[in-house]
Amino acid sequence: MPWCFGGESEEEVAAREKSKAIDRGLKDDAKRLKMQVKLLLLGAGASGKSTFVRQMRIIHGKGFSEEERQFMRVIVYDNVTVSIQTLIAGMQHLNIPYETDHRKQLAARLSNVQVEQVTTPEEFGGISGWVSELWQDSGVQACYERRSELDLLDSCHYYLKDIERLSTNDYLPSDDDITHCRSPTVSILEYDFYLDTVLYRIVDVGGQEAERRKWLSCFEGVTSVVFLAALSEYSQTVQEGGKTCNSLMASVALLAQVMRSKYLFQSSFILFLNKNDVFEERILKRNVQDYLPSYSGPPHNADAAYAFLEETFMSAVPQQRRQQHEEAMANDDNDDEPLIYCHRTTATDTDNIRRIFNAVKDTILELSLVKWNLA
């Protein structure tokens, strides 16, 4: 065995290097255990942010407790009542008659129901029979076929077709029932879950115009912004800043405004063009060009319209952000990294969201590894 005066043997040198490698690995593991990926969900109201959070709870978390399902049951009752009342109002607006006077009388009774008073299975059971009978009315079905002309909840058909199941005394919402719930976010909500020892923190803030003043308080330490926009809103209008404008174009402007924030310059952006299922259904009856005249593609073509809308969002990226991206790409071997990671989503579809999130989480994690000097 070769020895050097005052030195180490080859075995000792190898052992020391191995020990250092183990120490480095332990330190890296410790850093990984402390790593946090902060995802900030932004977008206009009713774009699907809260639905995305619920999907993360179902896919990567512990799901929902019985107490939480009891709370969500009240929201299901709310959504059912609001949906049937919207259809009743639509019947009058569209001048569609009911099949019988009896059903017209049922509609009058349901119109007078106070939504906030339907909170228990017994209270819901008192109106569910009326809802079921009206849903079978040919006039109501004709009204539903013209739903693109109404401000109707996307979950209307999902719930009303299954009204008998929702009406039992022991009913608790299933995971699918919960993902279809619509309830505006009026506070800042956080949800944490672990993936491969990394803590993912999802922050959901209200998207209504009045809630956006809270956004700035959430901008610190954001790894990625997940911005959601509802594709189906291309044919709708909204009040923004006291003016009436196209709902989807309002989302385009909102994305541009967020991307100009100096607090988010180090954050990546992921764009979920959401509610694709409603979009593909609506476009068969409502041509994009009737609402967005700059569209020149084939009418009633979902793929062509989607490509146009995706490009519309991409073109809204501020010039400063584009320059920042170009400079980063010039100093990086990975020159294929997009300016925005864009995905076509249906947030109520668990399999779709699982697949999409698996596609983006590696990119999100890579950004975090760079931040923690682990890349």
C-alpha positions as CSV (number, residue, x, y, z in Angstrom):
1,M,0.0,0.0,0.0
2,P,1.7,3.2,-1.1
3,W,2.2,5.9,1.6
4,C,3.4,9.5,1.4
5,F,5.1,11.2,4.4
6,G,2.5,13.4,6.1
7,G,-0.1,12.6,3.4
8,E,-3.1,10.3,2.9
9,S,-3.5,7.0,1.3
10,E,-5.6,6.6,-1.8
11,E,-8.2,4.9,0.2
12,E,-8.4,7.8,2.7
13,V,-8.5,10.3,-0.1
14,A,-11.4,8.4,-1.8
15,A,-13.2,8.1,1.6
16,R,-12.8,11.8,2.3
17,E,-14.1,12.7,-1.2
18,K,-17.0,10.3,-0.7
19,S,-17.8,11.9,2.6
20,K,-17.8,15.4,1.1
21,A,-20.1,14.2,-1.6
22,I,-22.5,12.8,1.0
23,D,-22.4,16.0,2.9
24,R,-23.1,18.0,-0.2
25,G,-26.0,15.7,-1.0
26,L,-27.4,16.0,2.5
27,K,-27.2,19.8,2.3
28,D,-28.9,19.7,-1.1
29,D,-31.6,17.5,0.4
30,A,-32.1,19.9,3.2
31,K,-32.4,22.7,0.8
32,R,-35.0,20.7,-1.2
33,L,-37.0,20.1,2.0
34,K,-37.1,23.8,2.5
35,M,-37.9,24.6,-1.1
36,Q,-41.2,26.4,-1.7
37,V,-42.8,26.8,-5.1
38,K,-45.3,29.7,-5.0
39,L,-47.9,29.7,-7.7
40,L,-50.1,32.8,-7.9
41,L,-53.4,32.3,-9.6
42,L,-54.7,35.4,-11.4
43,G,-57.4,36.1,-13.9
44,A,-60.8,37.7,-14.2
45,G,-63.8,36.5,-12.2
46,A,-65.3,33.2,-13.2
47,S,-62.1,32.2,-15.2
48,G,-61.7,28.9,-13.2
49,K,-59.0,29.7,-10.6
50,S,-60.8,28.2,-7.6
51,T,-61.7,25.1,-9.7
52,F,-58.0,24.7,-10.4
53,V,-57.2,24.8,-6.7
54,R,-59.9,22.2,-6.0
55,Q,-58.3,19.9,-8.7
56,M,-54.9,20.2,-7.0
57,R,-56.5,19.1,-3.7
58,I,-58.1,16.1,-5.5
59,I,-55.0,15.2,-7.5
60,H,-52.1,16.0,-5.1
61,G,-53.7,16.7,-1.8
62,K,-55.9,14.9,0.7
63,G,-59.2,15.8,-1.0
64,F,-62.1,17.1,1.0
65,S,-63.3,16.2,4.5
66,E,-66.9,15.5,5.3
67,E,-67.3,18.9,6.9
68,E,-65.9,20.6,3.7
69,R,-68.3,18.6,1.6
70,Q,-71.2,19.7,3.8
71,F,-70.1,23.3,3.2
72,M,-69.9,22.7,-0.6
73,R,-73.3,21.1,-0.5
74,V,-74.8,24.6,0.2
75,I,-72.9,26.0,-2.8
76,V,-74.4,23.2,-5.0
77,Y,-77.9,24.1,-3.8
78,D,-77.1,27.8,-4.6
79,N,-75.9,26.9,-8.1
80,V,-79.0,24.8,-8.8
81,T,-81.4,27.5,-7.6
82,V,-79.6,30.3,-9.5
83,S,-79.5,28.1,-12.6
84,I,-83.2,27.4,-12.7
85,Q,-84.0,31.1,-11.8
86,T,-81.8,32.2,-14.7
87,L,-83.7,29.9,-17.1
88,I,-87.0,31.2,-15.8
89,A,-85.9,34.7,-16.5
90,G,-84.7,33.6,-19.9
91,M,-88.1,32.1,-20.7
92,Q,-89.6,35.5,-20.3
93,H,-86.8,37.4,-22.0
94,L,-86.9,35.1,-25.0
95,N,-90.7,34.9,-25.0
96,I,-90.8,31.1,-24.8
97,P,-94.0,29.5,-23.4
98,Y,-94.2,26.7,-20.8
99,E,-95.9,23.5,-21.8
100,T,-98.7,23.9,-19.1
101,D,-100.1,26.6,-16.8
102,H,-99.1,24.4,-13.9
103,R,-95.4,24.6,-14.8
104,K,-95.8,28.4,-15.4
105,Q,-97.0,28.6,-11.8
106,L,-94.1,26.5,-10.6
107,A,-91.8,28.9,-12.3
108,A,-93.4,31.8,-10.5
109,R,-92.9,30.0,-7.1
110,L,-89.3,29.3,-7.9
111,S,-88.6,32.9,-8.9
112,N,-89.6,34.0,-5.4
113,V,-87.3,31.6,-3.6
114,Q,-84.5,33.3,-1.7
115,V,-81.3,31.6,-2.7
116,E,-79.6,32.2,0.6
117,Q,-82.4,30.4,2.5
118,V,-81.8,27.1,0.7
119,T,-79.0,25.6,2.9
120,T,-80.2,22.2,4.1
121,P,-81.3,19.0,2.5
122,E,-84.8,19.6,3.8
123,E,-85.0,23.1,2.4
124,F,-83.6,21.9,-0.9
125,G,-86.0,19.0,-1.0
126,G,-88.9,21.5,-0.7
127,I,-88.0,22.9,-4.2
128,S,-86.1,20.1,-5.9
129,G,-89.4,18.5,-7.2
130,W,-90.3,21.8,-8.8
131,V,-86.9,22.1,-10.4
132,S,-87.0,18.6,-11.7
133,E,-90.4,19.1,-13.3
134,L,-89.5,22.4,-14.9
135,W,-86.2,21.0,-16.3
136,Q,-88.3,18.4,-18.2
137,D,-90.5,21.2,-19.8
138,S,-89.9,21.5,-23.5
139,G,-89.9,25.2,-23.3
140,V,-87.2,25.3,-20.6
141,Q,-85.2,22.9,-22.8
142,A,-85.6,25.3,-25.7
143,C,-84.5,28.1,-23.5
144,Y,-81.4,26.1,-22.4
145,E,-80.5,25.5,-26.1
146,R,-80.2,29.2,-26.4
147,R,-78.0,29.5,-23.3
148,S,-75.3,31.4,-25.1
149,E,-77.8,34.3,-25.0
150,L,-78.1,34.0,-21.2
151,D,-75.8,34.6,-18.3
152,L,-76.1,31.0,-17.2
153,L,-73.8,29.1,-15.0
154,D,-71.6,26.6,-16.9
155,S,-72.6,23.9,-14.4
156,C,-76.4,24.3,-15.1
157,H,-76.7,21.1,-17.2
158,Y,-74.3,19.1,-15.0
159,Y,-76.5,19.7,-11.9
160,L,-80.0,19.8,-13.3
161,K,-79.7,16.5,-15.2
162,D,-78.9,14.8,-11.9
163,I,-81.3,16.7,-9.6
164,E,-82.7,13.5,-8.0
165,R,-79.3,12.4,-6.8
166,L,-78.7,15.9,-5.3
167,S,-82.1,15.8,-3.5
168,T,-81.5,12.9,-1.2
169,N,-81.3,13.7,2.6
170,D,-77.8,12.0,2.9
171,Y,-76.4,13.8,-0.2
172,L,-72.8,14.9,0.0
173,P,-71.0,16.4,-3.1
174,S,-68.7,14.1,-5.0
175,D,-65.3,15.4,-6.3
176,D,-66.9,16.1,-9.7
177,D,-69.8,18.0,-8.0
178,I,-67.2,20.1,-6.1
179,T,-65.2,21.0,-9.2
180,H,-68.3,22.2,-11.0
181,C,-69.3,24.5,-8.1
182,R,-69.2,28.2,-8.8
183,S,-68.5,30.5,-5.8
184,P,-66.7,33.8,-6.2
185,T,-63.4,34.2,-4.3
186,V,-63.7,37.2,-2.0
187,S,-60.5,36.7,0.0
188,I,-57.0,35.5,-0.4
189,L,-56.9,31.7,-0.2
190,E,-53.8,29.5,0.1
191,Y,-53.4,25.8,-0.4
192,D,-50.2,23.8,0.2
193,F,-49.2,20.3,-1.0
194,Y,-45.9,18.4,-1.3
195,L,-44.5,16.8,-4.5
196,D,-41.2,15.0,-4.2
197,T,-40.3,16.9,-0.9
198,V,-41.0,20.3,-2.6
199,L,-43.7,22.4,-1.0
200,Y,-46.1,23.9,-3.6
201,R,-48.1,26.9,-2.3
202,I,-51.0,27.9,-4.5
203,V,-52.4,31.4,-3.8
204,D,-55.9,32.2,-5.1
205,V,-57.2,35.7,-5.1
206,G,-60.5,37.1,-6.2
207,G,-60.7,38.0,-9.9
208,Q,-63.6,40.5,-9.7
209,E,-62.5,44.1,-10.3
210,A,-63.2,45.1,-6.7
211,E,-60.9,42.3,-5.4
212,R,-57.9,43.2,-7.5
213,R,-56.6,45.8,-5.1
214,K,-55.5,42.8,-3.0
215,W,-53.3,41.3,-5.7
216,L,-50.2,43.4,-5.0
217,S,-49.9,42.0,-1.5
218,C,-49.4,38.5,-3.0
219,F,-46.6,39.4,-5.5
220,E,-43.6,38.7,-3.3
221,G,-41.7,35.5,-3.9
222,V,-43.8,34.2,-6.7
223,T,-42.2,31.4,-8.7
224,S,-44.8,31.3,-11.4
225,V,-48.0,33.2,-12.2
226,V,-50.8,31.0,-13.5
227,F,-53.1,33.3,-15.4
228,L,-56.5,31.9,-16.3
229,A,-58.9,33.3,-19.0
230,A,-62.2,31.7,-20.0
231,L,-62.2,31.1,-23.8
232,S,-66.0,30.9,-23.7
233,E,-66.2,34.6,-22.8
234,Y,-65.3,35.8,-26.4
235,S,-69.1,36.4,-26.9
236,Q,-69.7,38.2,-23.6
237,T,-69.3,41.7,-22.3
238,V,-68.2,43.0,-18.9
239,Q,-68.0,46.3,-17.0
240,E,-64.4,47.3,-16.5
241,G,-63.5,50.8,-15.2
242,G,-67.0,51.9,-15.8
243,K,-67.0,50.9,-19.5
244,T,-68.5,48.0,-21.3
245,C,-66.0,45.8,-23.2
246,N,-65.6,42.3,-24.5
247,S,-64.9,40.0,-21.6
248,L,-62.1,38.1,-23.2
249,M,-60.3,41.3,-24.4
250,A,-60.6,42.6,-20.8
251,S,-58.6,39.5,-19.8
252,V,-56.0,40.2,-22.5
253,A,-55.6,43.7,-21.1
254,L,-55.5,42.4,-17.5
255,L,-52.7,39.9,-18.4
256,A,-50.7,42.8,-20.0
257,Q,-51.2,44.9,-16.9
258,V,-50.0,42.1,-14.6
259,M,-46.9,41.3,-16.7
260,R,-45.8,45.0,-16.4
261,S,-45.4,44.6,-12.7
262,K,-41.8,45.0,-11.6
263,Y,-42.5,42.6,-8.7
264,L,-43.1,39.8,-11.2
265,F,-40.2,40.2,-13.6
266,Q,-38.4,37.2,-12.2
267,S,-41.6,35.0,-12.3
268,S,-42.5,32.8,-15.2
269,F,-46.0,33.1,-16.7
270,I,-48.3,30.1,-17.5
271,L,-51.5,30.9,-19.4
272,F,-54.4,28.6,-19.1
273,L,-57.0,29.4,-21.8
274,N,-59.8,27.7,-19.9
275,K,-63.3,26.4,-20.3
276,N,-62.4,24.8,-23.6
277,D,-65.5,22.5,-23.4
278,V,-67.9,25.5,-23.2
279,F,-65.9,27.3,-25.9
280,E,-66.1,24.4,-28.4
281,E,-69.8,24.1,-27.8
282,R,-70.6,27.8,-28.1
283,I,-68.6,28.4,-31.2
284,L,-70.9,26.1,-33.2
285,K,-73.6,28.7,-32.7
286,R,-71.7,32.0,-32.2
287,N,-69.0,33.0,-34.7
288,V,-65.9,34.7,-33.2
289,Q,-65.9,37.4,-35.9
290,D,-69.3,38.7,-34.8
291,Y,-67.7,39.7,-31.5
292,L,-64.0,40.1,-32.4
293,P,-64.0,41.6,-35.9
294,S,-60.2,41.2,-36.4
295,Y,-60.7,37.4,-36.6
296,S,-60.6,36.4,-40.2
297,G,-60.5,32.6,-39.9
298,P,-63.1,30.1,-40.9
299,P,-66.4,30.5,-39.0
300,H,-67.5,28.1,-36.3
301,N,-64.0,26.5,-36.3
302,A,-62.8,25.9,-32.7
303,D,-59.1,25.2,-33.6
304,A,-58.7,28.2,-35.9
305,A,-60.5,30.4,-33.3
306,Y,-58.3,29.1,-30.5
307,A,-55.1,29.8,-32.5
308,F,-56.3,33.4,-33.1
309,L,-57.2,33.9,-29.4
310,E,-53.8,32.4,-28.2
311,E,-52.0,34.8,-30.5
312,T,-54.1,37.7,-29.2
313,F,-52.9,37.0,-25.7
314,M,-49.3,36.6,-26.8
315,S,-49.4,39.9,-28.7
316,A,-50.4,41.7,-25.4
317,V,-47.0,40.8,-23.7
318,P,-45.4,44.2,-22.9
319,Q,-42.2,45.1,-24.9
320,Q,-40.1,45.3,-21.7
321,R,-41.0,41.7,-20.9
322,R,-40.1,40.6,-24.5
323,Q,-36.7,42.3,-24.2
324,Q,-36.1,40.6,-20.9
325,H,-36.9,37.3,-22.5
326,E,-34.7,37.8,-25.5
327,E,-31.7,38.8,-23.3
328,A,-32.3,35.7,-21.1
329,M,-32.4,33.5,-24.2
330,A,-29.2,35.0,-25.6
331,N,-27.4,34.0,-22.4
332,D,-28.9,30.5,-22.2
333,D,-28.4,27.4,-24.3
334,N,-32.1,26.7,-24.0
335,D,-33.3,29.1,-26.6
336,D,-36.6,27.2,-27.1
337,E,-38.1,28.5,-23.8
338,P,-41.4,30.2,-24.6
339,L,-42.3,33.7,-23.5
340,I,-45.4,32.3,-21.9
341,Y,-46.3,28.7,-21.4
342,C,-49.8,28.4,-22.9
343,H,-52.2,25.5,-22.4
344,R,-55.8,24.8,-23.6
345,T,-57.7,23.6,-20.5
346,T,-61.0,22.5,-19.0
347,A,-60.6,23.0,-15.3
348,T,-63.6,20.8,-14.4
349,D,-61.9,17.8,-16.1
350,T,-59.6,16.2,-13.6
351,D,-57.7,14.1,-16.1
352,N,-57.1,17.2,-18.3
353,I,-55.7,19.2,-15.3
354,R,-53.6,16.3,-14.1
355,R,-52.0,16.0,-17.6
356,I,-51.5,19.7,-18.0
357,F,-50.0,20.2,-14.5
358,N,-47.6,17.3,-15.0
359,A,-46.5,19.1,-18.2
360,V,-45.7,22.4,-16.5
361,K,-44.5,21.3,-13.0
362,D,-41.1,20.3,-14.3
363,T,-40.6,23.8,-15.7
364,I,-41.8,25.4,-12.5
365,L,-39.5,23.1,-10.4
366,E,-36.5,24.0,-12.7
367,L,-37.0,27.7,-12.0
368,S,-37.0,26.9,-8.2
369,L,-33.8,24.8,-8.5
370,V,-32.1,27.8,-10.0
371,K,-33.4,30.1,-7.2
372,W,-32.1,27.7,-4.6
373,N,-28.8,27.1,-6.4
374,L,-29.6,23.4,-6.9
375,A,-29.7,23.4,-10.7
